[in-house]
Amino acid sequence: MTLQFEPITLDRQKEYHDALEGCPQLLTSDFSFANIFGWADFYGLEWAFHKGLCFIRQTKPDTIYWAPVGAWEEYDWKMCNAMRDSGRFTRIPEELAKIWEKAFNGDITLTENRDHWDYIYSIEELIALKGKKFHKKKNLLNQFKKKYLYQYEPMAPECVEEVLDMQDEWYKWYEENNPSEELKAENHAITRVLQHIDQIHGLLGATLRVEGKVIAYTVAEPLCDDSIVIHFEKGDIRHKGVYQAINQMFLENEAAEYTNVNREQDLGDPGLRKAKLSYNPAFFLKKYEATIT
């Protein structure tokens, strides 16, 4: 069997969501549709559908395969020659790693990748911000509320241009002070998702305004019935407490019916890891690298 890969497009997202729903574990953030669509240009992502699974291939900067998405337990891995032809896989969720370890026996090498672990938080805790462990976050939130005459709104299609303007300002400021290819790539992914926000199924978002100007926004997507992932969250740090405000208000107003919020990985960045740990994750979703021989 040879997999027929093609570019990731909006018109097959329902088929992709059907594959997502077949996954037997809480899926990691990498495989939400908005993520693979947003980052498709940077990673050169392509997909191929086969027997209810979606295989994802990354072609930039090197060719490597992401974990297939779908009903893993029902697929005949031993008979899939394409798996052995592909060889190298990344972003493998823990449950799939266990299935592959059994299916491929001694013909697979699995390596845990801490930099790619997803951080999962209790939405109830991040709304309430109770107790000593959230004292600093709650204090910054209260300072924001007291200092600014703000307006919180769910993100509507008619305000996307304003959000894009804010993102452009945010990117130019950070690019001037901390230029990097990663920052440039993220800006492209954010812009691509925002420009198609009304065509990507299920996306949620919100904005914060001060004096009528957007000073923060967030974009999120449901992963399953009880979990939501925050894809992008940006704020104007000249407004003290802005990140604590957009985080807490979005969860309280748009995501209170969910149990968990996934805030993605830290990619091994020390500052980002410290920031994500400071919000006291409830647990992690582990991921692995795999080589099949």
C-alpha positions as CSV (number, residue, x, y, z in Angstrom):
1,M,0.0,0.0,0.0
2,T,1.4,3.4,-1.0
3,L,0.0,6.4,0.7
4,Q,-1.2,9.3,-1.6
5,F,-0.2,12.5,0.1
6,E,-1.7,15.9,-0.8
7,P,-1.7,19.4,0.6
8,I,-3.9,20.1,3.7
9,T,-7.0,21.9,2.6
10,L,-10.2,23.2,4.2
11,D,-12.5,21.1,2.1
12,R,-11.5,17.8,3.8
13,Q,-11.6,19.0,7.4
14,K,-14.8,17.0,8.1
15,E,-13.1,13.8,7.1
16,Y,-10.2,14.8,9.3
17,H,-12.5,15.5,12.3
18,D,-14.1,12.1,11.8
19,A,-10.6,10.5,12.1
20,L,-9.9,12.6,15.2
21,E,-13.0,11.4,16.9
22,G,-11.8,7.8,16.5
23,C,-8.7,8.3,18.6
24,P,-8.9,6.3,21.8
25,Q,-7.1,8.9,24.0
26,L,-7.3,12.6,24.8
27,L,-5.5,13.9,21.7
28,T,-2.5,16.2,21.9
29,S,-2.7,19.8,20.6
30,D,-0.6,19.1,17.5
31,F,-3.4,17.3,15.8
32,S,-6.2,19.8,16.0
33,F,-7.2,20.9,12.5
34,A,-6.4,24.6,13.1
35,N,-2.9,23.6,14.2
36,I,-2.0,21.5,11.1
37,F,-3.7,24.0,8.8
38,G,-2.0,27.0,10.4
39,W,1.5,25.5,10.3
40,A,1.1,23.7,7.0
41,D,3.3,26.1,5.1
42,F,6.1,26.3,7.6
43,Y,6.4,22.5,8.0
44,G,5.3,21.6,4.5
45,L,2.6,19.4,5.9
46,E,0.6,17.0,3.8
47,W,-2.0,14.3,4.6
48,A,-3.2,11.0,3.2
49,F,-6.3,9.1,4.2
50,H,-6.4,5.3,4.5
51,K,-9.0,3.0,6.1
52,G,-10.3,5.7,8.5
53,L,-6.8,7.0,9.5
54,C,-5.2,10.2,8.4
55,F,-1.4,10.0,8.0
56,I,0.5,13.3,8.2
57,R,3.8,14.0,6.6
58,Q,6.2,16.9,7.3
59,T,8.5,17.8,4.4
60,K,10.3,20.8,5.9
61,P,13.1,21.1,6.8
62,D,13.4,17.3,6.6
63,T,10.9,14.6,5.8
64,I,9.4,13.0,9.0
65,Y,6.0,11.7,9.7
66,W,3.6,12.7,12.5
67,A,1.5,10.2,14.4
68,P,-1.4,9.0,12.3
69,V,-4.8,10.1,13.5
70,G,-7.8,7.8,13.9
71,A,-9.0,4.5,15.5
72,W,-5.5,3.2,16.2
73,E,-6.7,0.0,17.9
74,E,-8.6,-1.1,14.8
75,Y,-5.8,-0.6,12.3
76,D,-3.6,-3.5,11.1
77,W,-0.2,-2.0,11.8
78,K,1.8,-5.1,11.0
79,M,0.4,-5.2,7.4
80,C,1.1,-1.5,6.8
81,N,4.3,-1.5,4.7
82,A,4.1,2.3,4.4
83,M,4.9,2.5,8.1
84,R,8.2,0.7,7.6
85,D,9.0,2.7,4.4
86,S,8.4,6.0,6.3
87,G,10.6,5.0,9.2
88,R,10.8,8.1,11.3
89,F,7.8,9.5,13.3
90,T,7.4,12.4,15.7
91,R,4.7,13.7,18.1
92,I,3.5,10.2,19.0
93,P,0.9,10.3,21.8
94,E,1.5,7.9,24.7
95,E,-1.3,5.5,23.9
96,L,-0.2,5.1,20.3
97,A,3.3,4.5,21.5
98,K,2.1,1.5,23.6
99,I,0.1,0.1,20.6
100,W,3.1,0.4,18.3
101,E,5.5,-1.1,20.8
102,K,3.2,-4.2,20.9
103,A,2.5,-4.3,17.1
104,F,6.1,-3.8,16.0
105,N,7.7,-5.8,18.8
106,G,11.5,-5.3,18.6
107,D,11.4,-3.4,15.3
108,I,10.6,0.0,16.9
109,T,12.6,2.4,19.0
110,L,10.6,4.9,21.1
111,T,12.2,7.9,22.8
112,E,10.2,10.2,25.2
113,N,10.4,13.9,24.1
114,R,9.8,16.1,27.1
115,D,10.0,19.3,25.0
116,H,6.8,18.3,23.2
117,W,4.7,17.3,26.2
118,D,1.4,19.2,26.3
119,Y,0.4,21.1,29.5
120,I,-3.1,20.3,30.7
121,Y,-4.8,22.5,33.3
122,S,-8.1,22.4,35.2
123,I,-10.4,25.0,33.8
124,E,-12.2,25.3,37.1
125,E,-8.9,26.2,38.8
126,L,-7.9,28.7,36.2
127,I,-11.3,30.5,36.4
128,A,-11.3,30.6,40.3
129,L,-7.6,31.2,40.8
130,K,-8.0,30.2,44.5
131,G,-5.3,29.6,47.0
132,K,-1.6,30.3,47.5
133,K,-0.5,28.7,44.3
134,F,-2.5,31.1,42.2
135,H,-2.0,34.2,44.4
136,K,0.3,36.1,41.9
137,K,-2.0,35.3,39.0
138,K,-5.1,36.5,40.9
139,N,-3.3,39.6,42.1
140,L,-2.4,40.6,38.5
141,L,-5.9,39.9,37.3
142,N,-7.4,42.2,40.0
143,Q,-4.9,44.9,39.2
144,F,-5.9,44.8,35.5
145,K,-9.6,45.0,36.4
146,K,-9.1,47.9,38.8
147,K,-6.7,49.9,36.5
148,Y,-8.4,49.7,33.1
149,L,-11.9,50.4,31.8
150,Y,-11.9,47.2,29.7
151,Q,-14.4,45.5,27.4
152,Y,-14.4,41.7,26.9
153,E,-16.0,40.3,23.8
154,P,-16.2,36.9,22.1
155,M,-14.3,37.1,18.8
156,A,-16.7,37.8,16.0
157,P,-15.8,37.8,12.2
158,E,-16.3,41.5,12.0
159,C,-13.4,42.2,14.4
160,V,-10.9,39.9,12.9
161,E,-9.2,42.7,10.9
162,E,-8.7,44.6,14.2
163,V,-7.2,41.4,15.7
164,L,-4.9,41.1,12.7
165,D,-3.8,44.7,13.2
166,M,-3.0,44.0,16.8
167,Q,-1.1,40.8,15.9
168,D,0.9,42.8,13.3
169,E,1.9,45.4,16.0
170,W,2.7,42.7,18.5
171,Y,4.9,40.8,16.0
172,K,6.8,43.9,14.8
173,W,7.6,44.8,18.4
174,Y,8.8,41.4,19.4
175,E,10.6,40.9,16.1
176,E,12.5,44.1,16.6
177,N,13.6,43.0,20.1
178,N,13.8,39.2,19.7
179,P,14.0,38.3,16.0
180,S,13.9,34.6,15.1
181,E,12.6,32.3,12.4
182,E,10.3,30.7,15.0
183,L,8.6,34.0,15.7
184,K,8.2,34.7,12.0
185,A,6.7,31.2,11.5
186,E,4.3,31.6,14.4
187,N,3.1,35.0,13.0
188,H,2.4,33.3,9.6
189,A,0.5,30.5,11.3
190,I,-1.6,33.0,13.4
191,T,-2.3,35.1,10.3
192,R,-3.4,32.1,8.2
193,V,-5.8,30.9,10.9
194,L,-7.3,34.3,11.6
195,Q,-7.8,34.9,7.9
196,H,-9.8,31.7,7.6
197,I,-11.4,31.7,11.1
198,D,-14.9,31.6,9.6
199,Q,-14.1,28.6,7.5
200,I,-12.4,26.5,10.2
201,H,-15.0,24.5,12.1
202,G,-15.4,25.0,15.8
203,L,-12.9,27.8,16.5
204,L,-13.6,30.0,19.5
205,G,-12.0,33.3,20.4
206,A,-12.2,36.5,22.4
207,T,-10.8,40.0,22.6
208,L,-10.0,42.5,25.3
209,R,-10.3,46.2,24.5
210,V,-9.2,49.3,26.4
211,E,-10.4,52.7,25.1
212,G,-11.9,50.9,22.1
213,K,-8.6,49.3,20.9
214,V,-7.9,45.6,20.9
215,I,-5.1,44.9,23.4
216,A,-5.4,41.1,23.7
217,Y,-6.9,38.2,22.0
218,T,-7.1,34.4,22.2
219,V,-8.0,31.7,19.7
220,A,-9.0,28.2,20.9
221,E,-10.5,25.0,19.6
222,P,-12.3,22.0,21.2
223,L,-10.3,18.8,21.2
224,C,-13.1,16.6,22.5
225,D,-16.2,16.8,24.6
226,D,-14.3,17.8,27.8
227,S,-11.2,19.5,26.6
228,I,-10.2,22.7,24.7
229,V,-6.9,23.9,23.4
230,I,-5.6,27.4,23.4
231,H,-3.8,27.9,20.1
232,F,-2.8,31.6,20.3
233,E,-2.9,34.1,23.0
234,K,-1.4,37.6,22.7
235,G,-1.5,40.7,24.8
236,D,-0.1,44.2,24.9
237,I,2.2,44.0,28.0
238,R,2.1,47.7,28.5
239,H,-1.2,46.8,30.2
240,K,-0.2,45.0,33.4
241,G,-2.0,41.8,34.0
242,V,-3.3,41.6,30.4
243,Y,-2.4,37.9,29.9
244,Q,-3.9,36.9,33.2
245,A,-7.1,38.8,32.2
246,I,-7.6,37.3,28.7
247,N,-6.8,33.8,30.0
248,Q,-9.2,33.9,33.0
249,M,-12.0,35.8,31.2
250,F,-12.0,33.6,28.1
251,L,-12.2,30.4,30.2
252,E,-15.0,31.8,32.4
253,N,-17.1,33.2,29.5
254,E,-16.5,30.7,26.6
255,A,-15.1,27.5,28.1
256,A,-16.7,26.9,31.5
257,E,-18.5,23.8,30.3
258,Y,-15.2,22.1,29.5
259,T,-13.1,20.3,32.1
260,N,-9.5,20.7,30.8
261,V,-7.6,23.3,28.9
262,N,-4.5,22.3,26.8
263,R,-1.9,25.0,26.5
264,E,0.4,23.1,24.2
265,Q,4.1,22.4,24.6
266,D,7.1,24.5,25.7
267,L,9.5,23.3,23.0
268,G,12.3,23.2,25.5
269,D,12.3,27.0,25.9
270,P,13.3,27.7,29.6
271,G,11.3,30.9,29.9
272,L,8.2,29.3,28.3
273,R,8.5,26.2,30.5
274,K,8.7,28.4,33.6
275,A,5.6,30.3,32.6
276,K,3.6,27.2,31.8
277,L,4.6,25.5,35.1
278,S,3.6,28.7,37.0
279,Y,0.0,28.0,36.1
280,N,0.1,24.6,37.9
281,P,-0.7,22.0,35.3
282,A,-3.0,19.2,36.4
283,F,-1.1,16.7,34.2
284,F,0.9,16.3,31.0
285,L,0.2,14.5,27.7
286,K,3.5,12.8,26.9
287,K,4.8,12.4,23.4
288,Y,7.5,10.2,21.8
289,E,9.8,10.0,18.8
290,A,9.7,6.7,17.0
291,T,11.9,4.8,14.5
292,I,10.5,1.7,12.8
293,T,12.9,-0.7,11.1
